[in-house]
Amino acid sequence: MDKRLQAIDSRRVIRVLKHYGFILKRSKGSHLQYVGFVKNRPRLVTVIDRQRRFPIDTLKSMIRQSGLSEEEWLDALDS
């Protein structure tokens, strides 16, 4: 089956980040910042809490911020 990136909510985004060891660093209002190390580099990803669905472009931006590939991201969604 062909895996494709789809719009997902903030809970699933946070679940993927936690899967790769990201931890909540700080929050302000509805914005949460998760920090983690990917390929020995520190990464910071900002997620809007309680977002029903992130548009694909926003989701791709978060994937770039995390330093993960789309394949790694999709694999974590399946687990």
Secondary structure, DSSP 8 states (H G I E B T S, - for coil): ---------HHHHHHHHHHTT-EEEEEETTEEEEEEEETTEEEEEEEETT-S---HHHHHHHHHHHT--HHHHHHHHH-
